[in-house]
Amino acid sequence: MILVAALTIAATASLPGKLAGWWLALLVLIVLGASVMTNHAAARMENRVPLIILTVLHELHRILDWRTPFLLLGLQVTKRPSTQWYMTQRFSRLALVSVIVLVLSGLGMGLVYIGSFRSLYGTAYGVMVIAKIMMLVAMLALGGINFLLLRKYSPGEVMPRLRRLVEAEVGIGITSFWLLPRSLPSRRRLTW
Protein backbone atom coordinates (compact mmCIF):
# COMPACT_ATOMS: atom_id res chain seq x y z
CA MET A 1 0.00 0.00 0.00
CA ILE A 2 2.81 2.40 0.85
CA LEU A 3 4.52 1.71 -2.47
CA VAL A 4 1.32 2.28 -4.47
CA ALA A 5 0.58 5.51 -2.57
CA ALA A 6 4.18 6.72 -3.04
CA LEU A 7 4.09 6.01 -6.77
CA THR A 8 0.74 7.81 -7.01
CA ILE A 9 2.27 10.77 -5.14
CA ALA A 10 5.10 10.88 -7.69
CA ALA A 11 2.59 10.85 -10.55
CA THR A 12 0.24 13.39 -8.94
CA ALA A 13 2.89 15.87 -7.76
CA SER A 14 3.29 17.40 -11.21
CA LEU A 15 -0.44 18.05 -11.72
CA PRO A 16 -1.56 21.68 -11.38
CA GLY A 17 -4.47 22.93 -9.31
CA LYS A 18 -6.07 22.54 -5.92
CA LEU A 19 -7.44 19.09 -6.67
CA ALA A 20 -3.89 17.75 -6.98
CA GLY A 21 -3.08 19.31 -3.60
CA TRP A 22 -6.00 17.53 -1.96
CA TRP A 23 -5.00 14.23 -3.58
CA LEU A 24 -1.44 14.68 -2.35
CA ALA A 25 -2.66 15.36 1.20
CA LEU A 26 -4.84 12.24 1.11
CA LEU A 27 -2.00 10.12 -0.24
CA VAL A 28 0.39 11.40 2.44
CA LEU A 29 -2.17 10.43 5.09
CA ILE A 30 -2.40 6.96 3.55
CA VAL A 31 1.39 6.57 3.67
CA LEU A 32 1.47 7.82 7.26
CA GLY A 33 -1.36 5.49 8.32
CA ALA A 34 0.17 2.46 6.63
CA SER A 35 3.57 3.25 8.12
CA VAL A 36 2.15 3.56 11.63
CA MET A 37 -0.04 0.47 11.38
CA THR A 38 2.91 -1.67 10.28
CA ASN A 39 5.06 -0.28 13.09
CA HIS A 40 5.86 -2.12 16.31
CA ALA A 41 3.38 0.10 18.20
CA ALA A 42 0.42 -1.47 16.38
CA ALA A 43 1.77 -4.97 16.95
CA ARG A 44 1.84 -4.67 20.73
CA MET A 45 -0.90 -6.15 22.88
CA GLU A 46 -0.56 -3.69 25.75
CA ASN A 47 -0.67 0.12 25.47
CA ARG A 48 -1.47 -0.17 21.76
CA VAL A 49 -3.65 2.95 21.32
CA PRO A 50 -1.39 5.38 23.26
CA LEU A 51 1.67 4.06 21.43
CA ILE A 52 -0.02 4.42 18.05
CA ILE A 53 -0.91 8.03 18.90
CA LEU A 54 2.66 8.73 20.03
CA THR A 55 4.01 7.07 16.87
CA VAL A 56 1.75 9.23 14.69
CA LEU A 57 3.06 12.34 16.45
CA HIS A 58 6.64 11.13 16.10
CA GLU A 59 6.15 10.41 12.38
CA LEU A 60 4.54 13.84 11.93
CA HIS A 61 7.74 15.35 13.25
CA ARG A 62 9.67 13.44 10.60
CA ILE A 63 7.33 14.84 7.95
CA LEU A 64 7.79 18.35 9.32
CA ASP A 65 11.53 17.86 9.55
CA TRP A 66 11.77 17.42 5.79
CA ARG A 67 11.29 21.17 5.65
CA THR A 68 14.98 21.69 6.58
CA PRO A 69 16.47 20.60 3.22
CA PHE A 70 13.82 22.67 1.45
CA LEU A 71 14.72 25.70 3.56
CA LEU A 72 18.32 25.20 2.51
CA LEU A 73 17.25 24.90 -1.14
CA GLY A 74 15.09 28.01 -0.81
CA LEU A 75 17.95 29.98 0.70
CA GLN A 76 20.17 28.93 -2.23
CA VAL A 77 17.61 29.76 -4.92
CA THR A 78 16.24 32.98 -3.47
CA LYS A 79 18.69 35.86 -3.60
CA ARG A 80 16.48 38.58 -2.09
CA PRO A 81 17.36 39.05 1.61
CA SER A 82 13.77 40.01 2.47
CA THR A 83 12.44 36.73 1.07
CA GLN A 84 15.16 34.73 2.81
CA TRP A 85 14.36 36.54 6.05
CA TYR A 86 10.65 35.74 5.70
CA MET A 87 11.38 32.06 4.98
CA THR A 88 13.66 31.66 7.97
CA GLN A 89 11.24 33.42 10.33
CA ARG A 90 8.39 31.09 9.30
CA PHE A 91 10.69 28.09 9.48
CA SER A 92 11.82 29.05 12.99
CA ARG A 93 8.25 29.05 14.33
CA LEU A 94 7.42 25.70 12.74
CA ALA A 95 10.68 24.20 13.99
CA LEU A 96 9.80 25.10 17.58
CA VAL A 97 6.47 23.28 17.36
CA SER A 98 8.12 20.32 15.61
CA VAL A 99 10.77 19.92 18.32
CA ILE A 100 8.16 20.02 21.10
CA VAL A 101 6.19 17.27 19.32
CA LEU A 102 9.37 15.21 18.86
CA VAL A 103 10.49 15.47 22.47
CA LEU A 104 7.09 14.73 24.00
CA SER A 105 6.32 11.78 21.71
CA GLY A 106 9.85 10.39 22.08
CA LEU A 107 9.67 10.69 25.85
CA GLY A 108 6.35 8.86 25.93
CA MET A 109 7.56 6.05 23.68
CA GLY A 110 10.84 5.82 25.56
CA LEU A 111 9.07 5.35 28.89
CA VAL A 112 7.08 2.43 27.48
CA TYR A 113 9.66 0.80 25.20
CA ILE A 114 12.75 1.24 27.36
CA GLY A 115 11.16 1.21 30.79
CA SER A 116 14.21 1.64 32.99
CA PHE A 117 17.52 3.44 33.15
CA ARG A 118 19.36 0.11 33.00
CA SER A 119 17.59 -0.77 29.75
CA LEU A 120 18.55 2.62 28.35
CA TYR A 121 22.26 1.86 28.41
CA GLY A 122 22.07 -1.94 28.34
CA THR A 123 19.96 -2.71 25.25
CA ALA A 124 20.55 -2.07 21.57
CA TYR A 125 17.37 0.00 21.38
CA GLY A 126 18.45 2.06 24.40
CA VAL A 127 21.87 2.75 22.89
CA MET A 128 20.21 3.85 19.64
CA VAL A 129 17.92 6.18 21.62
CA ILE A 130 20.95 7.66 23.44
CA ALA A 131 22.62 8.33 20.07
CA LYS A 132 19.47 10.01 18.77
CA ILE A 133 19.19 12.10 21.94
CA MET A 134 22.78 13.27 21.46
CA MET A 135 22.00 14.27 17.86
CA LEU A 136 18.83 16.02 19.01
CA VAL A 137 20.88 18.03 21.52
CA ALA A 138 23.30 19.01 18.73
CA MET A 139 20.41 20.04 16.47
CA LEU A 140 18.82 22.01 19.32
CA ALA A 141 22.11 23.83 19.87
CA LEU A 142 22.27 24.74 16.17
CA GLY A 143 18.61 25.72 16.20
CA GLY A 144 19.18 27.89 19.26
CA ILE A 145 22.06 29.64 17.52
CA ASN A 146 19.82 30.17 14.47
CA PHE A 147 17.08 31.57 16.70
CA LEU A 148 19.46 34.03 18.35
CA LEU A 149 21.01 35.07 15.03
CA LEU A 150 17.58 35.81 13.57
CA ARG A 151 16.72 38.08 16.49
CA LYS A 152 20.06 39.81 16.89
CA TYR A 153 21.33 40.61 13.38
CA SER A 154 19.95 42.15 10.22
CA PRO A 155 19.05 39.95 7.22
CA GLY A 156 22.22 40.86 5.32
CA GLU A 157 24.46 39.93 8.25
CA VAL A 158 22.79 36.69 9.26
CA MET A 159 22.05 34.86 6.00
CA PRO A 160 25.58 33.57 5.19
CA ARG A 161 26.00 32.22 8.72
CA LEU A 162 22.50 30.83 8.84
CA ARG A 163 22.97 28.89 5.61
CA ARG A 164 25.98 27.03 7.04
CA LEU A 165 24.14 26.17 10.25
CA VAL A 166 21.16 24.83 8.28
CA GLU A 167 23.55 22.66 6.23
CA ALA A 168 24.87 21.16 9.47
CA GLU A 169 21.31 20.52 10.69
CA VAL A 170 20.48 18.71 7.45
CA GLY A 171 23.51 16.45 7.88
CA ILE A 172 22.63 15.60 11.47
CA GLY A 173 19.00 14.99 10.51
CA ILE A 174 19.93 12.59 7.72
CA THR A 175 22.23 10.71 10.08
CA SER A 176 19.58 10.52 12.78
CA PHE A 177 16.74 9.37 10.53
CA TRP A 178 18.37 7.04 8.04
CA LEU A 179 21.84 6.02 9.10
CA LEU A 180 21.10 4.97 12.66
CA PRO A 181 19.50 1.53 12.83
CA ARG A 182 15.84 1.49 13.64
CA SER A 183 15.68 -1.75 15.57
CA LEU A 184 12.65 -3.04 17.37
CA PRO A 185 12.47 -2.19 21.05
CA SER A 186 13.98 -5.06 22.98
CA ARG A 187 14.84 -5.61 26.60
CA ARG A 188 17.58 -8.08 25.58
CA ARG A 189 20.79 -7.17 27.36
CA LEU A 190 23.89 -6.21 25.46
CA THR A 191 27.06 -8.09 26.21
CA TRP A 192 30.16 -5.92 26.31
C-alpha positions as CSV (number, residue, x, y, z in Angstrom):
1,M,0.0,0.0,0.0
2,I,2.8,2.4,0.9
3,L,4.5,1.7,-2.5
4,V,1.3,2.3,-4.5
5,A,0.6,5.5,-2.6
6,A,4.2,6.7,-3.0
7,L,4.1,6.0,-6.8
8,T,0.7,7.8,-7.0
9,I,2.3,10.8,-5.1
10,A,5.1,10.9,-7.7
11,A,2.6,10.8,-10.5
12,T,0.2,13.4,-8.9
13,A,2.9,15.9,-7.8
14,S,3.3,17.4,-11.2
15,L,-0.4,18.0,-11.7
16,P,-1.6,21.7,-11.4
17,G,-4.5,22.9,-9.3
18,K,-6.1,22.5,-5.9
19,L,-7.4,19.1,-6.7
20,A,-3.9,17.8,-7.0
21,G,-3.1,19.3,-3.6
22,W,-6.0,17.5,-2.0
23,W,-5.0,14.2,-3.6
24,L,-1.4,14.7,-2.4
25,A,-2.7,15.4,1.2
26,L,-4.8,12.2,1.1
27,L,-2.0,10.1,-0.2
28,V,0.4,11.4,2.4
29,L,-2.2,10.4,5.1
30,I,-2.4,7.0,3.5
31,V,1.4,6.6,3.7
32,L,1.5,7.8,7.3
33,G,-1.4,5.5,8.3
34,A,0.2,2.5,6.6
35,S,3.6,3.2,8.1
36,V,2.2,3.6,11.6
37,M,0.0,0.5,11.4
38,T,2.9,-1.7,10.3
39,N,5.1,-0.3,13.1
40,H,5.9,-2.1,16.3
41,A,3.4,0.1,18.2
42,A,0.4,-1.5,16.4
43,A,1.8,-5.0,16.9
44,R,1.8,-4.7,20.7
45,M,-0.9,-6.1,22.9
46,E,-0.6,-3.7,25.8
47,N,-0.7,0.1,25.5
48,R,-1.5,-0.2,21.8
49,V,-3.6,2.9,21.3
50,P,-1.4,5.4,23.3
51,L,1.7,4.1,21.4
52,I,0.0,4.4,18.0
53,I,-0.9,8.0,18.9
54,L,2.7,8.7,20.0
55,T,4.0,7.1,16.9
56,V,1.8,9.2,14.7
57,L,3.1,12.3,16.4
58,H,6.6,11.1,16.1
59,E,6.2,10.4,12.4
60,L,4.5,13.8,11.9
61,H,7.7,15.4,13.3
62,R,9.7,13.4,10.6
63,I,7.3,14.8,7.9
64,L,7.8,18.3,9.3
65,D,11.5,17.9,9.5
66,W,11.8,17.4,5.8
67,R,11.3,21.2,5.7
68,T,15.0,21.7,6.6
69,P,16.5,20.6,3.2
70,F,13.8,22.7,1.5
71,L,14.7,25.7,3.6
72,L,18.3,25.2,2.5
73,L,17.3,24.9,-1.1
74,G,15.1,28.0,-0.8
75,L,17.9,30.0,0.7
76,Q,20.2,28.9,-2.2
77,V,17.6,29.8,-4.9
78,T,16.2,33.0,-3.5
79,K,18.7,35.9,-3.6
80,R,16.5,38.6,-2.1
81,P,17.4,39.1,1.6
82,S,13.8,40.0,2.5
83,T,12.4,36.7,1.1
84,Q,15.2,34.7,2.8
85,W,14.4,36.5,6.1
86,Y,10.6,35.7,5.7
87,M,11.4,32.1,5.0
88,T,13.7,31.7,8.0
89,Q,11.2,33.4,10.3
90,R,8.4,31.1,9.3
91,F,10.7,28.1,9.5
92,S,11.8,29.0,13.0
93,R,8.3,29.0,14.3
94,L,7.4,25.7,12.7
95,A,10.7,24.2,14.0
96,L,9.8,25.1,17.6
97,V,6.5,23.3,17.4
98,S,8.1,20.3,15.6
99,V,10.8,19.9,18.3
100,I,8.2,20.0,21.1
101,V,6.2,17.3,19.3
102,L,9.4,15.2,18.9
103,V,10.5,15.5,22.5
104,L,7.1,14.7,24.0
105,S,6.3,11.8,21.7
106,G,9.8,10.4,22.1
107,L,9.7,10.7,25.8
108,G,6.3,8.9,25.9
109,M,7.6,6.0,23.7
110,G,10.8,5.8,25.6
111,L,9.1,5.3,28.9
112,V,7.1,2.4,27.5
113,Y,9.7,0.8,25.2
114,I,12.7,1.2,27.4
115,G,11.2,1.2,30.8
116,S,14.2,1.6,33.0
117,F,17.5,3.4,33.1
118,R,19.4,0.1,33.0
119,S,17.6,-0.8,29.7
120,L,18.5,2.6,28.3
121,Y,22.3,1.9,28.4
122,G,22.1,-1.9,28.3
123,T,20.0,-2.7,25.3
124,A,20.6,-2.1,21.6
125,Y,17.4,0.0,21.4
126,G,18.4,2.1,24.4
127,V,21.9,2.8,22.9
128,M,20.2,3.8,19.6
129,V,17.9,6.2,21.6
130,I,20.9,7.7,23.4
131,A,22.6,8.3,20.1
132,K,19.5,10.0,18.8
133,I,19.2,12.1,21.9
134,M,22.8,13.3,21.5
135,M,22.0,14.3,17.9
136,L,18.8,16.0,19.0
137,V,20.9,18.0,21.5
138,A,23.3,19.0,18.7
139,M,20.4,20.0,16.5
140,L,18.8,22.0,19.3
141,A,22.1,23.8,19.9
142,L,22.3,24.7,16.2
143,G,18.6,25.7,16.2
144,G,19.2,27.9,19.3
145,I,22.1,29.6,17.5
146,N,19.8,30.2,14.5
147,F,17.1,31.6,16.7
148,L,19.5,34.0,18.4
149,L,21.0,35.1,15.0
150,L,17.6,35.8,13.6
151,R,16.7,38.1,16.5
152,K,20.1,39.8,16.9
153,Y,21.3,40.6,13.4
154,S,20.0,42.1,10.2
155,P,19.0,40.0,7.2
156,G,22.2,40.9,5.3
157,E,24.5,39.9,8.3
158,V,22.8,36.7,9.3
159,M,22.1,34.9,6.0
160,P,25.6,33.6,5.2
161,R,26.0,32.2,8.7
162,L,22.5,30.8,8.8
163,R,23.0,28.9,5.6
164,R,26.0,27.0,7.0
165,L,24.1,26.2,10.3
166,V,21.2,24.8,8.3
167,E,23.6,22.7,6.2
168,A,24.9,21.2,9.5
169,E,21.3,20.5,10.7
170,V,20.5,18.7,7.4
171,G,23.5,16.4,7.9
172,I,22.6,15.6,11.5
173,G,19.0,15.0,10.5
174,I,19.9,12.6,7.7
175,T,22.2,10.7,10.1
176,S,19.6,10.5,12.8
177,F,16.7,9.4,10.5
178,W,18.4,7.0,8.0
179,L,21.8,6.0,9.1
180,L,21.1,5.0,12.7
181,P,19.5,1.5,12.8
182,R,15.8,1.5,13.6
183,S,15.7,-1.8,15.6
184,L,12.6,-3.0,17.4
185,P,12.5,-2.2,21.0
186,S,14.0,-5.1,23.0
187,R,14.8,-5.6,26.6
188,R,17.6,-8.1,25.6
189,R,20.8,-7.2,27.4
190,L,23.9,-6.2,25.5
191,T,27.1,-8.1,26.2
192,W,30.2,-5.9,26.3
